Amino acid sequence: MKLSMRLHERSYDIILKRGALQWVGQLADLDRRVLIVTDSGVPAQYAETVRAQCREGTIVTVPQGEASKSLAVFARLQQAALDAHLGRGDLIAAVGGGVVGDLAGFVAATYMRGIDFINCPTTTLSQIDSSIGGKVAVDLGETKNVIGAFWQPKLVVIDPDTLATLPRRQFVNGLAEAVKAGLICDPELFGIFEREDPEEKIEEILYRSLQVKKKIVEQDETDRGQRAALNFGHTLGHGIEAVRGVRGRRKNGYYHGECVALGMLPMIEDRQLAKRVRAVYRKLGLPARAGYNKEKVLAQMLHDKKAGGGQITLVKVPGLGCWRLDKVPVEALRELVYGKALPAPGQGE
């Protein structure tokens, strides 16, 4: 299957096909120097499969996890590109999950003021969401994606066979973004989660999720309006992730998709729909509630890059398949975190 992201001169194809990783060389120009970025959690054979198709390929492996989305690792990859003698006509390829794609994409966007980039996502989360759309970034401390750019890939190659090596929790973690896509734009996609076995329907889930994001990004490439819908669940979710996310030595926390799942529930205005979503979470094994230090989460949300001028835009879902943007004072975030019974400022959980 092929989708085409139509962004004028920045347009590119998204190839969704089992075994596609073995055919990257027929889909993209690898007859040049290629820096292949992967991480320690990705089976080594995936990056090796891509390198075998390159005229001159260099693999750089970064540590697994969100902590690699740092300025230090970013600088290391810039040096690796320089050491590999990459020029303006050469290529950076990401082979891995969302961390690898965001990091490698930002290196490509800034090395020699921008060189070609292709993305070969190997996790459910990256195949469904982060591999397309052109948002590339690194974190600054606990604040996610605050240093970045819009840099569209030249090609995205999605091979569902790579999902077979994922632990179950990681596989389900990525499905949260597909649930999000169904809730905001595609009732039939949401219905698949209610009625079907997601593993048996994974290619349809991937395709329909990509269609949702593709349509929104084509209307608003640089996040000035409609694209904000894709932030559904992320305002609270990013706050929870900063405080309780799996990061560094914090191994017993929540993954990104799990945090987004938690962040979506308070934004669903239809109580019956919220009940259906919780049932889907139970079926998949996603969390419907979690304990966290609310004051710390609130502090993180106040640093959200979407907050400005004393206001923040929240994405609400009044019913299945529709969404609304609400601009609210940042003070309203306290109510979002604590619920209706608001404690005095400074009181934590």
C-alpha positions in Angstrom: 0.0 0.0 0.0 1.2 3.5 -0.7 0.0 6.9 0.6 1.4 10.2 -0.7 1.8 13.1 1.6 1.0 16.1 -0.6 3.0 19.1 0.6 4.0 20.7 -2.8 7.8 20.5 -3.2 8.1 18.7 0.2 5.8 15.8 -0.9 6.8 12.3 -0.2 5.5 8.7 -0.3 4.7 6.4 2.6 5.1 2.8 1.7 3.3 0.3 3.9 4.2 -3.3 3.0 5.4 -6.4 4.8 9.0 -7.1 4.0 9.5 -3.5 2.7 12.7 -3.0 4.7 14.4 -5.4 2.3 13.5 -3.1 -0.6 14.5 0.3 0.7 17.3 0.5 -2.0 14.7 0.2 -4.7 12.5 2.9 -3.1 15.1 5.5 -2.2 18.5 6.6 -3.6 21.1 4.8 -1.5 23.9 5.3 -4.0 25.6 7.8 -1.8 26.9 8.1 1.7 24.3 7.1 4.2 24.3 7.6 8.0 22.0 5.0 9.5 20.8 5.9 13.0 19.3 3.2 15.2 19.2 2.4 18.9 20.3 -0.5 21.2 16.7 -1.8 21.6 16.2 -2.3 17.8 17.2 -5.7 16.5 20.6 -5.1 14.8 19.6 -6.9 11.6 17.1 -4.1 10.7 19.9 -1.5 10.3 22.1 -4.0 8.7 19.4 -4.8 6.2 19.4 -1.1 5.1 23.2 -0.8 5.1 23.5 -3.8 2.9 21.6 -1.8 0.2 23.8 1.3 0.5 26.9 2.1 -1.6 28.5 3.5 1.5 26.6 3.1 4.8 27.6 3.8 8.4 25.5 2.7 11.3 25.5 4.6 14.6 23.7 3.1 17.5 22.4 5.3 20.4 21.2 4.1 23.8 17.5 3.0 23.8 15.1 5.4 25.4 13.8 8.9 25.6 17.1 10.0 27.3 18.8 9.8 23.9 16.7 12.7 22.6 19.2 15.1 24.1 21.6 17.8 22.9 24.5 15.6 23.9 23.5 12.7 21.7 22.4 15.2 18.9 26.0 16.6 18.9 27.4 13.0 18.8 25.4 12.3 15.7 26.4 15.5 14.1 30.0 14.5 14.6 29.3 11.0 13.3 27.9 12.6 10.1 31.0 14.7 9.8 33.4 11.8 10.4 31.5 9.8 7.7 32.2 12.7 5.3 28.5 13.3 4.6 27.9 16.1 2.2 24.9 18.1 1.2 23.9 15.4 -1.4 24.0 12.6 1.2 21.4 11.0 3.4 20.5 10.2 7.0 18.2 7.2 7.6 16.4 6.4 10.8 15.8 2.8 11.6 13.9 2.5 14.9 11.1 4.0 16.9 10.0 7.5 17.6 13.1 8.6 19.5 15.3 7.5 16.7 13.1 9.2 14.1 12.9 12.5 16.0 16.6 12.5 16.7 17.9 11.5 13.3 15.4 13.8 11.6 16.6 16.8 13.6 20.2 16.0 12.8 19.2 15.8 9.1 17.4 19.2 9.4 20.4 20.9 10.8 23.5 19.2 9.4 24.9 21.5 6.6 21.6 23.4 6.9 19.6 20.4 5.9 20.2 17.1 4.1 17.9 14.3 2.9 16.2 12.1 5.4 14.3 8.8 5.2 12.4 7.1 8.0 12.1 3.4 8.5 10.0 3.1 11.7 10.1 -0.2 13.5 7.6 0.3 16.4 3.8 0.5 16.5 4.0 4.1 17.9 6.3 5.3 15.2 4.6 3.5 12.3 1.2 4.9 13.4 2.2 8.4 14.2 5.7 9.9 14.6 7.3 8.8 11.4 5.2 11.2 9.2 4.4 14.8 9.5 7.9 16.3 9.6 8.2 17.2 13.3 11.7 16.5 14.5 13.1 17.4 17.8 15.1 16.8 21.0 14.2 17.3 24.6 15.7 19.9 27.0 15.8 18.4 30.5 12.4 17.0 31.3 10.6 19.2 28.6 9.8 17.2 25.5 10.5 18.3 22.0 11.2 21.9 22.9 14.2 22.2 20.5 13.3 21.1 17.0 12.2 21.9 13.4 9.8 20.9 10.7 11.8 18.7 8.3 9.9 16.4 6.0 11.4 13.0 5.1 12.0 12.1 1.5 10.4 8.7 2.1 8.8 6.7 4.9 9.1 2.9 4.7 6.8 1.0 7.0 7.4 -2.8 7.4 4.8 -4.3 9.7 6.9 -7.4 10.0 9.3 -5.5 12.3 6.5 -5.3 14.9 6.9 -9.1 15.6 9.9 -8.4 17.7 8.2 -5.9 20.0 7.3 -6.8 23.6 3.6 -6.9 24.0 3.5 -3.7 26.1 5.4 -1.8 23.5 3.1 -3.0 20.8 0.0 -1.9 22.8 1.7 1.4 23.7 1.7 2.5 20.1 -1.9 1.5 19.6 -2.9 4.4 21.9 -2.2 6.8 19.0 -4.4 4.8 16.7 -7.2 5.0 19.3 -6.6 8.7 19.3 -6.9 8.9 15.5 -10.2 7.0 15.6 -11.6 9.2 18.3 -10.9 12.4 16.5 -11.6 11.5 12.9 -12.4 7.9 12.1 -15.3 6.1 14.0 -14.7 2.9 11.9 -11.1 2.8 13.1 -12.3 3.1 16.7 -14.8 0.3 16.0 -12.0 -2.0 15.0 -10.7 -1.8 18.6 -14.1 -2.5 20.0 -15.0 -5.4 17.7 -11.8 -7.0 16.4 -8.4 -8.4 17.4 -6.0 -5.5 16.7 -3.1 -7.8 16.0 -5.0 -9.4 13.2 -6.1 -6.0 11.8 -2.8 -4.2 12.3 -2.2 -3.3 8.6 -5.7 -1.7 8.4 -5.1 0.1 11.7 -1.8 1.4 10.5 -3.3 2.5 7.1 -6.3 4.2 8.6 -4.3 6.0 11.3 -1.8 7.2 8.7 -4.7 8.5 6.5 -6.0 10.5 9.5 -2.7 12.2 10.2 -1.9 12.7 6.5 -5.1 14.6 5.9 -4.6 16.8 8.9 -0.9 17.5 8.1 -1.7 18.4 4.5 -4.1 21.0 5.7 -1.7 22.5 8.3 1.9 21.4 7.9 3.5 23.7 10.4 0.9 23.4 13.2 -0.8 26.8 13.0 -4.4 25.5 13.3 -6.0 22.2 12.4 -2.9 20.1 13.2 -3.5 20.9 16.9 -6.1 18.2 16.8 -3.3 15.6 16.8 -2.3 16.9 20.3 -5.5 15.3 21.7 -4.4 13.7 25.0 -0.9 15.2 24.8 -1.2 18.2 27.0 -1.9 16.2 30.2 -0.1 13.2 28.7 3.2 15.0 28.3 3.0 16.3 31.8 2.5 12.8 33.2 5.3 11.5 31.0 7.7 14.1 32.3 7.0 13.0 35.9 6.2 9.3 35.6 7.5 8.4 32.1 10.1 5.6 31.5 13.3 7.6 31.3 16.9 7.0 32.3 16.9 5.0 35.5 13.1 5.4 35.9 12.1 2.0 34.6 8.8 1.5 36.4 7.0 4.4 34.7 4.7 4.8 31.8 5.5 4.9 28.1 4.5 7.7 25.8 1.3 6.1 24.4 0.2 5.1 27.9 0.5 8.7 29.0 -1.4 9.9 25.9 -4.1 7.3 26.8 -4.4 8.8 30.3 -4.4 12.3 28.9 -7.3 11.6 26.5 -9.9 10.5 29.0 -10.5 13.9 30.7 -10.9 15.5 27.3 -13.8 13.3 26.2 -17.0 15.1 26.9 -19.5 12.3 26.1 -19.7 10.1 29.2 -20.9 7.1 27.2 -18.0 7.5 24.8 -15.6 7.7 27.7 -17.0 4.5 29.0 -16.4 2.8 25.7 -12.8 4.1 25.6 -12.1 2.7 29.0 -13.4 -0.7 27.8 -11.0 -0.5 24.8 -8.2 0.3 27.2 -9.0 -2.7 29.3 -9.1 -4.9 26.2 -5.7 -3.6 25.1 -4.1 -3.4 28.5 -3.7 0.4 28.5 -4.0 2.3 31.8 -7.2 4.1 32.6 -5.9 5.7 35.8 -2.5 6.3 37.4 -1.0 7.8 40.5 1.4 10.7 40.1 2.4 13.9 41.8 -0.2 16.3 40.5 1.7 19.5 41.4 4.8 18.3 39.5 2.6 17.3 36.5 1.0 20.8 36.6 4.4 22.5 36.6 5.4 20.5 33.5 2.2 21.5 31.7 2.8 25.1 32.4 6.1 24.7 30.4 4.2 23.3 27.5 5.3 24.9 24.3 1.6 25.3 23.3 1.1 27.6 26.2 1.5 31.3 25.4 0.0 34.6 26.4 -1.5 33.1 29.5 -3.6 30.7 27.5 -3.3 27.1 26.3 -5.2 25.3 23.6 -6.9 22.0 24.7 -8.3 19.5 22.3 -11.8 18.3 23.4 -13.8 15.4 21.9 -17.5 16.1 22.2 -18.4 12.9 20.4 -16.9 10.0 18.4 -15.2 11.3 15.2 -15.2 15.0 16.0 -13.0 17.4 18.0 -12.9 21.0 19.1 -10.1 23.3 20.1 -10.7 25.3 23.4 -8.4 28.2 24.3 -8.4 28.4 28.1 -6.4 30.3 30.7 -3.4 28.4 31.9 -5.0 28.5 35.4 -7.6 26.0 34.1 -4.8 23.4 33.9 -5.0 23.1 37.6 -8.7 22.0 37.3 -7.7 19.5 34.5 -5.1 17.9 36.7 -6.9 17.9 40.0 -10.5 17.7 38.9 -13.3 19.9 40.3 -12.1 20.0 43.9 -9.1 22.3 43.5 -6.5 22.5 46.3 -4.6 25.6 47.2 -1.5 26.3 45.1 1.5 24.4 46.3 -0.3 21.3 47.6 0.8 18.1 46.0 -0.6 14.6 46.0 
